[in-house]
């Protein structure tokens, strides 16, 4: 849950924000009309998007293109509160700040395919510190300063060898991308995402996603995904000594009891008996 949130607005839109979140935390971040730079202090979450399934570390930043993303901060042994700094890249603001330079930058660079690029924390540490300073002294902030901070961040990303990433993000704001259902599904087979969340990552309604899935796989999403997860579970039961509850979580089931019932129904015997037979 979000326990605190402060923002800097520019032309009626939240441009920079600072949040404190408490684990466990599951957040659906939809940036259909903008890109986003997110910095996590101390503890990093798991980032799930149409092209990414990665665990971020503390004091790491990630650069996200337009699209739907899910952020999972799992509960650790102790209660945790994590600070998050977010900078939004709106197309209209970037066009204003880079009226002349932007087309040249885009044309000169080769587009990379990744939509969630992890950025070096060392290069950006001073920038993060400066944002902390302004959140402590908000009366110093005006539109001119906010424009400078956006340009500063872009320059830092370029100098930190993220030129392809920032250009990719900017180029993405000017064009629409098609997303492959198969790529989304295969990337998140073993993530704890529901069918409607996979549909959002594919930029489709639930009904359209199910129709497209049936055409692509000749199967229903639930049946196909459960079967693939159970096959992975059988492999883990055979090759590892992991507890059954942990195996359930590893293959994408949040509820170990449901996993056990499903396994028995599909395979014919419970997971414990399957393991003992191997």
N, C-alpha and C positions, 0 to 999 in steps of 0.2 A: 504494500500500500504506500501511497505518497503521503509523507508526513509533513512536508514543507515544500513550497514552490514560490520562487520569485522570478519575475520576468522583466525584460527590456523590450518595449514595443517600438516598432518603426512603421509609420504610415498605417496604423491600425492593425498591424500583425505582430505576433510574438516572434521576435528575431533571435533573441538569446534568452535562455532560461536556465535556472539552477534549481534542481530538485533534490530532496532527500527521500530515499525510498527504503522501506523496511522489508527484509526477506521473511517468508517466501513471497515472490512478486512475479506476476505474469502480466505482461503488457502487450497490447496489440498496437503497434505504431504504424499508421498509414500515412505515407508521404506521396500521395498520388500527384500532387502539384508542386513538389519541391524536393530537393535533396536535403541531407541532414548530416551534420558532424556531431558525434556523441562521444563524450569523455567520461569514463567511469573511474572514480577514485577508489583505491584500496581493493575492492572486490569486483570482478567482472562477471557478467551474466553469460548465458548461452544465447547466441543470436541465430534466429531462424528466418530465412527469407526464401524467395523463389530460387536463388542461386547459392545460398550459403547455409551451412550448418556448422557453426564454429563456436568454441568456448573462448571468450575473451578473458584476459588477465586484468588484474587491478592496475590502475594508472595507465590504461591503454585507451586509445581513441579509435573510432571506426567511422568510416566515411560511407554513407548509404545513398544509393540512387533512389529515384522515385519508385514507389511500389509499397507492398505490404510487408511488414516485418513483425516478428514476435520476439519479445525479450523475456527470458526466463532467468530469474535470480533465485536459485534454490536455497532452502533453509539449511544452514550449517548447524554445527553443534551448539553455537551460541547465537543469541539474537544479534542481527546485524543491521546497521543503518549505513547506507551507501550514498555518497553524493554523486550527482550526475550533472554534467554541464552539456547543454545542447545548443548548437548554432544551426539555424535553418537557412537554407539557400533557396530563396524564391527567385524564379526566372525573371520577374519584372525588376527586382532589385539588382540582380546581376547584369541585366541589360542596361540598366541605368549607370552602374559603376564601370562597366566594361563595354561602353558603346562602340568603341573603335577596336580595342584589342581582341575581343572575344572571337570573332570569326577567324582571325589569323592564328590564334592559339589552337583552335579546334582543327583547322586545316593542316597544321604542321605536325600534329601528333597522331599516333596510331592508336586506335581505340582498343582498350582492354575489355575483357568480358566480365570481370568480377564486379559484383555490385556491393560488396562489403569489404573494403580494404582497410586492414589494420595499420594504423599510422604510428610511427616511432614516438614514444612518450618523451624522450629526451629533448627532441627538437621543439616540442610544443609545450614543455613545462612552464616556461616563462609566460607564454600566452595565457595558459590556464590561470597562472598566478595573477596576471593582470585583470582577468575577468573576476576573480575572487575579490580583488581590490575594489573594483567598481560596484560589485554587489554590496560591499561594505560601505561604499560611499556613492549611493545612487544619484545624489543631487548633481554629481559631476557629469552625468550621462546626458547627451543630447543626440540628435540625428546625425550631426557631423561626426561625432565620435563613433557612433555605431557603424557608419559607413567605413570609417578608417579601420575598425576592428575586423570587418568582413574582408577588406582588402589585405589586411595584415595576415589573416588566417590563410587566404588563398596563396599569398607569397610564401608563407612558411611551409605549406603543403608542397608547393613546387620545389622549394629549396631542400625539403626533406626527401627528395627523390620520389615524390608522389605526383609528379607532373601528369603521368598517364591517368592516374586515378581522379585527379581534380578535373582534368579535361573530359574524361569519360562522364563524370557526374554532370558537368555543365552541358555537354553534348546531349546527355539523356534528357535534360530539361527541355530541350528544343525538339525532341523527336519522340515518337511512341515506339515502344518495344513490344514485340510479340514474345510470349512466354510459353514454353513447351510444358504441357501437362506431364509428360513422361519424365522430364528432367526434375520437375517439382516433386513428383511422387517418389521417384527413386532416391532423391536426395534425403527425403524425410520419412522413408519407410519405418525407421526405428526411432523416430522422434514422437513424443507424446502430443501429437497434433490430431485434432478431430477433423472429420471430413469437411465441415464448413470452413475450417481454418485453411485447409489445403486449397479449397476453392478460392479463398481470398488471396492466397499467395499466387494463384494462377490468374488473378484478375477476372474471375468468372462468378456468376451467381451459383448457388448450390445446385439448382436444377440443370444449368448449362454445364457445370462441371461433371455431374453424373452422366449426362448424355455423352459428353466428349470422352469421359473415362471409358464408358461402355464401348464406344467406337474404337478407342485406342487399345484396350486390353481384352475386349470381349468378355468382360466380367464386371461385377459391381465393385465399387471402391472398398466397401467393408469386407467383402469376401476375399478379394485379392490381397488387401493389406494384411488381414488377419492370417491368411495362409502363409504369406511371406514371413511374417513375424514368428509364426509357430515353427517354420522351417529353421529360422535362425535360433530359436530357443532350443530345438532339438540338437543343433550343433553345439551350443554352449553347454547343454546338459551332458553331452558326450565327451567334450574336450576339456571342460573346466570343472573346478570344484566350487564355483560360485553358488551361494545360496539361491534357492528358487525365487525368493522375493527380489533379489538383485537381478537375476536373469530376466524376470518379468519387466523390470524397469529398463534394463538395457535394450530390450527389443521393442519398447514403446508402450507398455501397459503400466498405467499408474496404479491400478488395483491388482494386487497379486492374487486375490481370491477369484476375481473375474478371469484372470489369466489361467489359473488352475482349472476352473470349470470349463473354459473354452478349450484348453488343451485336451482334457479328458473327453469332451464331446467330439472333437475333431480327430484325435489320434487314437482314442479308445481306452487309454489308461492315463492316470494322473502323472504329472512330471516326475514325482519321486520314484514311481515304479518304472517309468521309462529309463531313468538314470540307473537304477539298480540292475536293469537287464543288460546294460551295456558293459 
